Amino acid sequence: MASDNGGGGQCGEPESSDSLKTFGAVLKALRDEAHLTQEQFAPRVQYSAAYIAKIEQGKRFPPRDLLDRSEEVLGPAAARVLAAAARSLTRKVGLASWFLQWAAIEEGTTSLYAYECRVIPGLLQPEPYIHALFERHLPPLTQDQFERQVAARLARQQLLIDRPNTSFSFVIEQALLERRLGGAQVTVALLDHLLLVGRYRNVEIQVMPLVQEDHAGFEGEMYLAETADHRWAGYVEGHGSSMLITDAEAASFMLQRYGKMRSQALSHQDTTSLLEQMRGER
């Protein structure tokens, strides 16, 4: 199944989505108790009925503001029950077993660096781009697998908001933007999303230009995380395999390469200008 970045390989089954299904069942029960249909409840919490249906089916990770908005509609007592159900949720639902060790490190990181030359990093992928990736997965996913993978990836992105004191740095190849994976509309959604996330104070996005004669990333994609005790770990994956790198010397070599790439890529400001230019051309 998939990791949190690309379409993934098949080295292990994803975790059960029981916690999502439980939350969805609780939400449905509370909504029914209030004598509201999905069509009546959805606009009151500022979401579509289709989106609420997917949450109740355990196919979408509930957004944080859903709890606050639900209190105004269902009342304080129901909101407390819903909050209790939310505490049992995990963002790791649906992630491949071989990715979970790295995902656990990400949860407590103080700095997270990512270089990608294959696909846009999972933490930066808008939903249309995620759909485009999984629609092209081979062998094809079942509908249930598809829904779980999408939910897992969207849930992981909450890290960018939940960890405002964590520094996130992304270096991505310009070719990934030029590729237009999924078509013109998906590319527009991607550019819009990168511009939005790039405005977060804790996020820096840099594009590696198409022509860069002194490119230090020839060994391929890599991820680096600084733990709370200021140790560095690395992670690489591809074609259904992955490697967690905890050796201090090996992680240091990766950190050196990443630092070199940051100096070779466009600055955050120049990247924003490029994304705005590309968006205007669509």
C-alpha positions as a Markdown table, in Angstrom:
| # | Residue | x | y | z |
|---|---|---|---|---|
| 1 | Met | 0.0 | 0.0 | 0.0 |
| 2 | Ala | 1.0 | 3.6 | -0.1 |
| 3 | Ser | 3.3 | 5.6 | 2.1 |
| 4 | Asp | 2.7 | 9.3 | 2.7 |
| 5 | Asn | 4.4 | 10.6 | -0.4 |
| 6 | Gly | 3.9 | 8.8 | -3.7 |
| 7 | Gly | 1.7 | 6.0 | -4.9 |
| 8 | Gly | 3.7 | 3.6 | -2.7 |
| 9 | Gly | 4.6 | 0.0 | -3.0 |
| 10 | Gln | 3.2 | -3.1 | -1.3 |
| 11 | Cys | 5.3 | -3.8 | 1.7 |
| 12 | Gly | 2.7 | -4.3 | 4.4 |
| 13 | Glu | -1.0 | -3.6 | 5.0 |
| 14 | Pro | -2.2 | -0.2 | 6.3 |
| 15 | Glu | -3.5 | 0.1 | 9.8 |
| 16 | Ser | -7.1 | -0.5 | 10.5 |
| 17 | Ser | -9.5 | 2.5 | 10.1 |
| 18 | Asp | -11.6 | 1.4 | 13.1 |
| 19 | Ser | -10.9 | 4.6 | 15.0 |
| 20 | Leu | -12.2 | 6.7 | 12.0 |
| 21 | Lys | -15.3 | 4.4 | 11.7 |
| 22 | Thr | -16.0 | 4.8 | 15.4 |
| 23 | Phe | -15.8 | 8.6 | 15.2 |
| 24 | Gly | -18.1 | 8.6 | 12.2 |
| 25 | Ala | -20.6 | 6.4 | 14.0 |
| 26 | Val | -20.6 | 8.7 | 17.0 |
| 27 | Leu | -21.1 | 11.7 | 14.8 |
| 28 | Lys | -24.0 | 10.0 | 13.0 |
| 29 | Ala | -25.6 | 9.0 | 16.3 |
| 30 | Leu | -25.4 | 12.5 | 17.7 |
| 31 | Arg | -26.7 | 14.0 | 14.4 |
| 32 | Asp | -29.7 | 11.5 | 14.4 |
| 33 | Glu | -30.4 | 12.4 | 18.1 |
| 34 | Ala | -30.7 | 16.0 | 17.0 |
| 35 | His | -33.1 | 14.9 | 14.3 |
| 36 | Leu | -30.9 | 16.3 | 11.5 |
| 37 | Thr | -30.3 | 14.7 | 8.2 |
| 38 | Gln | -26.8 | 15.0 | 6.6 |
| 39 | Glu | -28.3 | 17.6 | 4.2 |
| 40 | Gln | -29.5 | 19.7 | 7.1 |
| 41 | Phe | -26.5 | 19.2 | 9.3 |
| 42 | Ala | -23.8 | 19.9 | 6.6 |
| 43 | Pro | -24.5 | 23.6 | 5.8 |
| 44 | Arg | -24.7 | 24.4 | 9.5 |
| 45 | Val | -21.1 | 23.2 | 10.1 |
| 46 | Gln | -20.0 | 24.7 | 6.7 |
| 47 | Tyr | -19.2 | 21.5 | 4.9 |
| 48 | Ser | -20.9 | 19.6 | 2.1 |
| 49 | Ala | -23.3 | 16.7 | 2.7 |
| 50 | Ala | -21.0 | 14.5 | 0.7 |
| 51 | Tyr | -18.1 | 15.4 | 2.9 |
| 52 | Ile | -20.0 | 14.7 | 6.1 |
| 53 | Ala | -21.1 | 11.4 | 4.7 |
| 54 | Lys | -17.5 | 10.4 | 4.1 |
| 55 | Ile | -16.6 | 11.3 | 7.7 |
| 56 | Glu | -19.5 | 9.3 | 9.1 |
| 57 | Gln | -18.4 | 6.3 | 6.9 |
| 58 | Gly | -14.8 | 6.6 | 8.3 |
| 59 | Lys | -13.4 | 7.6 | 5.0 |
| 60 | Arg | -12.2 | 11.1 | 5.9 |
| 61 | Phe | -10.3 | 12.4 | 8.9 |
| 62 | Pro | -12.5 | 15.0 | 10.6 |
| 63 | Pro | -11.1 | 18.6 | 10.4 |
| 64 | Arg | -10.4 | 20.2 | 13.7 |
| 65 | Asp | -12.9 | 23.0 | 13.3 |
| 66 | Leu | -15.7 | 20.5 | 12.8 |
| 67 | Leu | -15.8 | 20.0 | 16.6 |
| 68 | Asp | -16.3 | 23.7 | 17.3 |
| 69 | Arg | -18.9 | 24.1 | 14.7 |
| 70 | Ser | -20.7 | 20.9 | 15.8 |
| 71 | Glu | -21.1 | 22.3 | 19.3 |
| 72 | Glu | -23.1 | 25.3 | 18.0 |
| 73 | Val | -25.4 | 22.8 | 16.2 |
| 74 | Leu | -25.6 | 19.8 | 18.5 |
| 75 | Gly | -25.1 | 21.4 | 21.9 |
| 76 | Pro | -22.3 | 21.3 | 24.5 |
| 77 | Ala | -23.1 | 17.8 | 25.8 |
| 78 | Ala | -22.9 | 16.3 | 22.3 |
| 79 | Ala | -19.7 | 18.2 | 21.6 |
| 80 | Arg | -18.0 | 16.7 | 24.7 |
| 81 | Val | -18.9 | 13.2 | 23.5 |
| 82 | Leu | -17.6 | 14.0 | 20.0 |
| 83 | Ala | -14.4 | 15.5 | 21.4 |
| 84 | Ala | -13.9 | 12.3 | 23.4 |
| 85 | Ala | -14.3 | 10.2 | 20.3 |
| 86 | Ala | -11.8 | 12.5 | 18.5 |
| 87 | Arg | -9.2 | 11.8 | 21.1 |
| 88 | Ser | -9.1 | 8.2 | 20.0 |
| 89 | Leu | -8.2 | 9.1 | 16.4 |
| 90 | Thr | -4.7 | 8.7 | 15.0 |
| 91 | Arg | -3.3 | 10.3 | 11.9 |
| 92 | Lys | -1.5 | 7.1 | 11.2 |
| 93 | Val | -4.7 | 5.3 | 10.0 |
| 94 | Gly | -4.3 | 4.0 | 6.5 |
| 95 | Leu | -0.5 | 4.4 | 6.4 |
| 96 | Ala | 1.6 | 1.5 | 5.3 |
| 97 | Ser | 3.2 | -0.5 | 8.1 |
| 98 | Trp | 6.7 | 0.1 | 6.7 |
| 99 | Phe | 6.1 | 3.9 | 6.8 |
| 100 | Leu | 4.8 | 4.0 | 10.4 |
| 101 | Gln | 8.3 | 4.2 | 12.1 |
| 102 | Trp | 9.1 | 7.3 | 10.1 |
| 103 | Ala | 5.7 | 8.7 | 10.7 |
| 104 | Ala | 6.2 | 8.4 | 14.5 |
| 105 | Ile | 9.4 | 10.3 | 14.2 |
| 106 | Glu | 7.7 | 13.0 | 12.2 |
| 107 | Glu | 5.1 | 13.5 | 15.0 |
| 108 | Gly | 7.8 | 14.7 | 17.4 |
| 109 | Thr | 10.2 | 16.4 | 15.1 |
| 110 | Thr | 11.5 | 20.0 | 15.6 |
| 111 | Ser | 12.7 | 20.3 | 12.0 |
| 112 | Leu | 11.6 | 18.3 | 9.0 |
| 113 | Tyr | 13.4 | 18.6 | 5.6 |
| 114 | Ala | 12.3 | 17.0 | 2.4 |
| 115 | Tyr | 13.7 | 16.8 | -1.1 |
| 116 | Glu | 11.6 | 15.2 | -3.8 |
| 117 | Cys | 12.3 | 14.5 | -7.5 |
| 118 | Arg | 9.5 | 11.9 | -8.0 |
| 119 | Val | 6.2 | 13.5 | -6.8 |
| 120 | Ile | 5.2 | 16.5 | -4.7 |
| 121 | Pro | 5.8 | 15.6 | -1.0 |
| 122 | Gly | 2.8 | 14.1 | 0.7 |
| 123 | Leu | 2.6 | 16.9 | 3.2 |
| 124 | Leu | 2.1 | 19.4 | 0.3 |
| 125 | Gln | -0.3 | 17.5 | -1.9 |
| 126 | Pro | -3.8 | 19.0 | -2.4 |
| 127 | Glu | -6.7 | 16.4 | -2.6 |
| 128 | Pro | -7.0 | 16.5 | -6.4 |
| 129 | Tyr | -3.3 | 15.7 | -6.8 |
| 130 | Ile | -3.7 | 12.8 | -4.2 |
| 131 | His | -6.6 | 11.4 | -6.2 |
| 132 | Ala | -4.5 | 11.6 | -9.4 |
| 133 | Leu | -1.7 | 9.6 | -7.8 |
| 134 | Phe | -3.9 | 6.9 | -6.4 |
| 135 | Glu | -6.0 | 6.6 | -9.6 |
| 136 | Arg | -2.7 | 5.7 | -11.3 |
| 137 | His | -1.6 | 3.1 | -8.7 |
| 138 | Leu | -0.7 | -0.3 | -10.0 |
| 139 | Pro | -2.1 | -2.7 | -9.3 |
| 140 | Pro | -5.3 | -0.8 | -9.1 |
| 141 | Leu | -6.7 | 0.0 | -5.6 |
| 142 | Thr | -10.1 | -1.1 | -4.4 |
| 143 | Gln | -12.5 | 1.8 | -3.6 |
| 144 | Asp | -12.0 | 1.1 | 0.1 |
| 145 | Gln | -8.3 | 1.1 | -0.2 |
| 146 | Phe | -8.5 | 4.3 | -2.3 |
| 147 | Glu | -10.6 | 6.1 | 0.3 |
| 148 | Arg | -8.4 | 5.0 | 3.2 |
| 149 | Gln | -5.2 | 6.2 | 1.5 |
| 150 | Val | -6.7 | 9.6 | 0.6 |
| 151 | Ala | -8.0 | 10.0 | 4.2 |
| 152 | Ala | -4.6 | 9.1 | 5.7 |
| 153 | Arg | -2.7 | 11.5 | 3.5 |
| 154 | Leu | -5.0 | 14.4 | 4.2 |
| 155 | Ala | -4.8 | 13.6 | 7.9 |
| 156 | Arg | -1.0 | 13.7 | 7.9 |
| 157 | Gln | -1.0 | 17.2 | 6.5 |
| 158 | Gln | -2.5 | 18.5 | 9.8 |
| 159 | Leu | 1.1 | 18.3 | 11.1 |
| 160 | Leu | 1.9 | 21.6 | 9.4 |
| 161 | Ile | -0.8 | 23.3 | 11.5 |
| 162 | Asp | -0.5 | 21.2 | 14.7 |
| 163 | Arg | 3.2 | 21.8 | 15.0 |
| 164 | Pro | 3.7 | 25.6 | 14.5 |
| 165 | Asn | 7.0 | 25.5 | 16.2 |
| 166 | Thr | 8.4 | 22.9 | 13.8 |
| 167 | Ser | 10.4 | 24.2 | 10.9 |
| 168 | Phe | 9.3 | 22.5 | 7.6 |
| 169 | Ser | 11.6 | 22.8 | 4.6 |
| 170 | Phe | 10.8 | 21.4 | 1.1 |
| 171 | Val | 12.9 | 21.4 | -2.0 |
| 172 | Ile | 11.0 | 20.1 | -5.0 |
| 173 | Glu | 12.1 | 19.8 | -8.6 |
| 174 | Gln | 10.5 | 22.2 | -11.1 |
| 175 | Ala | 9.9 | 19.3 | -13.4 |
| 176 | Leu | 7.2 | 18.0 | -11.0 |
| 177 | Leu | 5.3 | 21.2 | -11.6 |
| 178 | Glu | 5.8 | 21.2 | -15.4 |
| 179 | Arg | 4.7 | 17.6 | -15.6 |
| 180 | Arg | 1.0 | 18.5 | -15.1 |
| 181 | Leu | 0.2 | 15.2 | -13.5 |
| 182 | Gly | -3.6 | 14.6 | -13.6 |
| 183 | Gly | -4.1 | 17.5 | -16.1 |
| 184 | Ala | -4.5 | 21.2 | -16.1 |
| 185 | Gln | -7.1 | 21.5 | -13.3 |
| 186 | Val | -5.1 | 19.3 | -11.0 |
| 187 | Thr | -2.0 | 21.4 | -11.7 |
| 188 | Val | -3.9 | 24.7 | -10.9 |
| 189 | Ala | -5.0 | 23.1 | -7.6 |
| 190 | Leu | -1.4 | 22.1 | -6.9 |
| 191 | Leu | 0.0 | 25.6 | -7.6 |
| 192 | Asp | -2.8 | 27.3 | -5.5 |
| 193 | His | -2.1 | 24.9 | -2.6 |
| 194 | Leu | 1.7 | 25.4 | -2.7 |
| 195 | Leu | 1.1 | 29.2 | -2.7 |
| 196 | Leu | -1.2 | 28.8 | 0.3 |
| 197 | Val | 1.0 | 26.5 | 2.4 |
| 198 | Gly | 4.0 | 28.6 | 1.5 |
| 199 | Arg | 2.5 | 31.5 | 3.5 |
| 200 | Tyr | 2.7 | 29.5 | 6.7 |
| 201 | Arg | 5.3 | 30.9 | 9.0 |
| 202 | Asn | 6.8 | 27.5 | 9.7 |
| 203 | Val | 7.0 | 26.3 | 6.1 |
| 204 | Glu | 9.6 | 27.1 | 3.4 |
| 205 | Ile | 9.2 | 25.8 | -0.1 |
| 206 | Gln | 12.0 | 26.0 | -2.7 |
| 207 | Val | 11.9 | 24.9 | -6.3 |
| 208 | Met | 15.0 | 23.4 | -7.8 |
| 209 | Pro | 15.2 | 24.9 | -11.3 |
| 210 | Leu | 15.1 | 22.7 | -14.4 |
| 211 | Val | 18.7 | 23.7 | -15.3 |
| 212 | Gln | 21.1 | 23.4 | -12.4 |
| 213 | Glu | 24.6 | 22.3 | -13.4 |
| 214 | Asp | 25.8 | 22.0 | -9.8 |
| 215 | His | 22.9 | 19.8 | -8.5 |
| 216 | Ala | 23.7 | 17.9 | -5.2 |
| 217 | Gly | 20.5 | 15.8 | -5.3 |
| 218 | Phe | 21.6 | 13.3 | -7.9 |
| 219 | Glu | 21.3 | 10.4 | -5.3 |
| 220 | Gly | 17.5 | 10.9 | -5.2 |
| 221 | Glu | 14.8 | 11.9 | -2.9 |
| 222 | Met | 15.4 | 12.1 | 0.9 |
| 223 | Tyr | 13.7 | 13.1 | 4.1 |
| 224 | Leu | 15.4 | 14.3 | 7.3 |
| 225 | Ala | 14.0 | 15.0 | 10.8 |
| 226 | Glu | 15.5 | 16.6 | 13.9 |
| 227 | Thr | 14.2 | 14.9 | 17.0 |
| 228 | Ala | 13.4 | 16.7 | 20.3 |
| 229 | Asp | 16.9 | 15.8 | 21.6 |
| 230 | His | 18.4 | 17.3 | 18.5 |
| 231 | Arg | 19.5 | 14.1 | 16.8 |
| 232 | Trp | 18.9 | 13.7 | 13.1 |
| 233 | Ala | 17.3 | 10.8 | 11.3 |
| 234 | Gly | 16.9 | 10.2 | 7.6 |
| 235 | Tyr | 14.4 | 8.3 | 5.4 |
| 236 | Val | 14.4 | 7.1 | 1.8 |
| 237 | Glu | 12.0 | 4.9 | -0.1 |
| 238 | Gly | 11.1 | 3.7 | -3.5 |
| 239 | His | 9.5 | 0.7 | -5.4 |
| 240 | Gly | 7.9 | -0.9 | -2.3 |
| 241 | Ser | 11.0 | -0.5 | -0.1 |
| 242 | Ser | 12.1 | 2.0 | 2.5 |
| 243 | Met | 15.1 | 2.7 | 4.8 |
| 244 | Leu | 15.2 | 4.5 | 8.1 |
| 245 | Ile | 18.6 | 6.0 | 8.7 |
| 246 | Thr | 19.6 | 6.6 | 12.3 |
| 247 | Asp | 23.4 | 6.3 | 12.1 |
| 248 | Ala | 24.7 | 9.8 | 13.0 |
| 249 | Glu | 27.4 | 9.9 | 10.4 |
| 250 | Ala | 25.0 | 8.8 | 7.5 |
| 251 | Ala | 22.4 | 11.3 | 8.6 |
| 252 | Ser | 25.1 | 14.0 | 8.7 |
| 253 | Phe | 26.0 | 13.2 | 5.1 |
| 254 | Met | 22.4 | 13.6 | 4.1 |
| 255 | Leu | 22.1 | 16.9 | 6.0 |
| 256 | Gln | 25.2 | 18.2 | 4.1 |
| 257 | Arg | 23.6 | 17.3 | 0.8 |
| 258 | Tyr | 20.3 | 18.9 | 1.7 |
| 259 | Gly | 22.0 | 22.1 | 2.8 |
| 260 | Lys | 23.8 | 22.3 | -0.5 |
| 261 | Met | 20.6 | 21.8 | -2.4 |
| 262 | Arg | 18.9 | 24.6 | -0.4 |
| 263 | Ser | 21.7 | 26.9 | -1.6 |
| 264 | Gln | 21.2 | 25.7 | -5.2 |
| 265 | Ala | 17.4 | 26.0 | -5.3 |
| 266 | Leu | 15.4 | 29.2 | -5.9 |
| 267 | Ser | 14.8 | 31.2 | -2.7 |
| 268 | His | 11.5 | 31.0 | -1.0 |
| 269 | Gln | 10.6 | 34.4 | -2.4 |
| 270 | Asp | 11.7 | 33.5 | -5.9 |
| 271 | Thr | 9.8 | 30.2 | -5.7 |
| 272 | Thr | 6.7 | 32.1 | -4.8 |
| 273 | Ser | 7.2 | 34.4 | -7.8 |
| 274 | Leu | 7.7 | 31.3 | -10.1 |
| 275 | Leu | 4.5 | 29.6 | -8.7 |
| 276 | Glu | 2.5 | 32.8 | -9.3 |
| 277 | Gln | 3.9 | 33.1 | -12.8 |
| 278 | Met | 3.0 | 29.5 | -13.6 |
| 279 | Arg | -0.4 | 30.0 | -12.0 |
| 280 | Gly | -1.1 | 33.0 | -14.2 |
| 281 | Glu | -0.2 | 31.0 | -17.3 |
| 282 | Arg | -2.8 | 28.3 | -16.7 |
